[in-house]
Amino acid sequence: MTTLAATPALDSLSFEYVRKLVLERSAIALETGKGYLVESRLMPIARAHGHGTLSAFIESLRRQPHGILHTQVVEAMTTNETSFFRDIHPFDALRTIVLPELVSARSAAKKLNLWSAACSTGQEPYSIAILLAEHFPALSDWTVNIYATDLSQQVLDRAQAGQFTQLEANRGLPAALLVKYFDKVGLHWHIKPAIKRRVRFLQANLIEPWPMLPAMDVIFMRNVLIYFTPETKRQILSKVRGQLAAGGTLFLGGAETTLGIDDAWRRVNHGKTSTYRLGPAANS
Ligand SMILES: C[S@@+](CC[C@H](N)C(=O)[O-])C[C@H]1O[C@@H](n2cnc3c(N)ncnc32)[C@H](O)[C@@H]1O
């Protein structure tokens, strides 16, 4: 039987198997009609493992206990689109409002914890590290921890390497910051060790128990909730509440919100972007 999910290379039962696997392991909800996406992402893995057709590959997955290959399939179905200083306005809000407030609030402890949850290939946490180095030199004698996590070990390995192509560097990095914080090595731009050292990369699946992390002053959880069902978003936002330090700020992606999902959050407008905080407004 052919359904909208199926493509010439992918029958509907195989699509259904991949849809369930990806949903269970990552919470990413693959809609019917994404058969072509499954085909384009999984065909290279199928070929690399000697399978002539996608259906044969999926059939062999079905017969094996869950292992490395299943993980590879789930990781291949994640969308890792990112860029330096993505959407710029959240970084402006971080620089001009959120961090100045935190610097004053935490001046006794001299400690800040920031988390880029779903960091993909690292552009987001490195943008935060560059912003801190560039605009907050007074924090040099503070303890500033930047944690960066993702479901996919493959993107984390790339993030940890800190090596970017010219095309990746061109996306969002002003030339002055590129030459100041990166070294050109052959065709790649390598993030300078002093910036790289500031980011701690860890594997973490948002729908599984999180690794031990400190209470966070700032959480960037951008462009990942968008892939989840409303119920999964609600569960994750409730866990985020428990991870945020008092007075902390949550950044979501431009197409994401807590509104209508978890009422504990208050949206704070900063002109062209918004952030989210817990508790009543300061002036209420
Ligand atoms: C589109 S990227 C967003 C990267 C970055 N936050 C940004 O906004 O540019 C989404 C990332 O979410 C990760 N992801 C998807 N499902 C996840 C899950 N259940 N737990 C943790 N990370 C997940 C993917 O591996 C991918 O790297």
The ligand as an ORCA input file, in Angstrom:
! r2SCAN-3c Opt
* xyz 0 1
  C      18.477     23.171     14.427
  S      19.727     22.696     15.569
  C      19.776     24.129     16.617
  C      21.186     24.538     16.957
  C      21.305     25.831     17.763
  N      20.611     25.731     19.035
  C      20.775     27.001     16.961
  O      19.697     27.509     17.288
  O      21.428     27.407     16.017
  C      18.825     21.495     16.538
  C      19.717     20.571     17.360
  O      18.893     19.875     18.286
  C      19.443     18.607     18.496
  N      18.399     17.721     19.064
  C      17.328     17.191     18.457
  N      16.627     16.415     19.304
  C      17.273     16.496     20.495
  C      17.035     15.925     21.778
  N      16.010     15.106     22.016
  N      17.909     16.211     22.765
  C      18.966     17.029     22.554
  N      19.241     17.591     21.365
  C      18.401     17.333     20.348
  C      19.913     18.174     17.115
  O      20.891     17.160     17.184
  C      20.418     19.504     16.546
  O      21.809     19.617     16.662
*
